[in-house]
Amino acid sequence: METLQRSEKIIAEKYRIIGKLGEGGVGITYAAVDLNSNRKVALKALSLRLTTEWKKVELFEREAKTLSGLNHPGIPRYIDYFQVDTSQDRCFYIAQQLAPGKSLAQLIENGWKPNEAQVRHIACQLLEILVYLQSLLPATIHRDIKPQNIILQKNGRVFLVDFGAVQNTYHHTVTGGSTVVGTYGYMAPEQFRGKAVLSTDLYGLGTTLLFLLTQKFPSDLPRQKQKIKFRDRVSISPEFADWLDQIIEPAIEDRFHSAKDALSALRGEQPSGINSEKMFKRSPQSRITLIDAKRWLFINIYPDRFPSKLKGFFQFIHLTCKLLLPLYLILAFFSLYLFLMHIFGESDRTFSLFEYTVADWLAKLFQLFVFISVKAVIIFIVFYALMYLCWISGCLFTRQIQISLQDIQRVKLSKIHLPLLKKSMTFCRIRAKSRNYCFGLFLPQAEKEWLVGELNNCLSKLK
């Protein structure tokens, strides 16, 4: 991509270009000065005239939208997004806080050789950033963790930059996008198939750390069955080597599931290795808990957030429904008893079964049928109506869904039209081999999206 702007040029009457910082797959980044505040900023530019793929424009806009919602000291602060039109071109710009320092790639190129302690410190800071990104709703995946996108200050502070390849789990799983985004050598194997899960960024982090330790590109290191072999090329502790071995596992199921797990293992808070049971909970206020126990998945949905008045009303309906069926059986037996007493009582103890004609018996049986049927119809209409209400309000009660991951075929959001509410709502649907599971109708939309994304992440481990 050719240089778009020259030094000292004024952009949008607000930013003055100082020089070029770098160039990536989506846009060129310049150092600039904000003329209003006199502060240095990073100005990323994308020319519509020089762009041959509309996908780059989409990625650029997505990067701006993602950055506007991020708030972490390890991510340069978002400032502005705008476009400038000329007679020959349209340029898009993202203005961010300028991260002071040099990229890890520049430092290595200049001869820097970090030791294990320094590499561990960098790894911990980056994992803390990834923990933050993965805690968002939906979780955000950077997809391009590499030395060029990590800025290190002189005081040891780390910044993660260039979110041009960013993706969120919901967008990825629902749209089923298959665009391959990333940098060869630092890309996890699943990225070559157009997939990205939470542990995808961990692979990029692991290969970046290997670059710091070996001073070689990951693609130049020997491999065995896609696994990078590095132990004979580094001088680090066995514990750190084991941790690195797991974070760069080619198979998703053998890698750390999340940045939180990897950070805990690095700090010695838990041993390396995939736990037989993992619990994922979005936040203390979440109504959803997912438990991945080996090959089984448990989904717990709690009723904490539902309005208390409606919750009490539906709990009353729930108890009433439990009583309706036995009451109906009692009523049916009582009706039969009255019918027999009526027949035997008419003859004043001299009743004979043969005194009634066939027509009389048919009339009595018809009366019994009408008597019981009318009550049964009323009871069952009420019963099924209440059961329907309880079904659509299933999130009122603590509910656990147990399902084998092997049986799950598809997870998605579906819509249902509610005539009484005069609107459509979405709910989570799991299609399994034996049955469908539908739940989460009254969950907030963000939680539904997070849940679908997390469930698809669980499935991706088996594919």
ABEGO torsion letter per residue (X at the ends): XBBABBBGBBBGGABBBABBABBBABEBBBBBBBAAAGBBBBBBBBBAAABABAAAAAAAAAAAAAAAABBBAABBBBABBBBBBBAABBBBBBBBBBBBEBBAAAAAAAGBBBBAAAAAAAAAAAAAAAAAAAABOBBBBAGBBBAAABBBBAAGBBBBBGAAABBBAAAAAAAGBABBBEBBGABBAAAAAGBBBAAAAAAAAAAAAAAAAAGBBAAABBBBGGBBBAAAABBBBAAAAAAAAAAABABAAABBABAAAAAAAAAGABBBEBBABBBBBABAABABBBBBBEABBBBBBBAAABBAAAAAAAAAAAAAAAAAAAAAAAAAAAAAAAAAAAAAAAAGGABBAAABBAAAAAAAAAAAAAAAAAAAAAAAAAAAAAAAAAAAAAAABBBBBBBBAAABABBBBBBBBBAAAGBBBBBBBBBBAABBBBBGAABBAAAAAAAAAAAAAAAAAAX
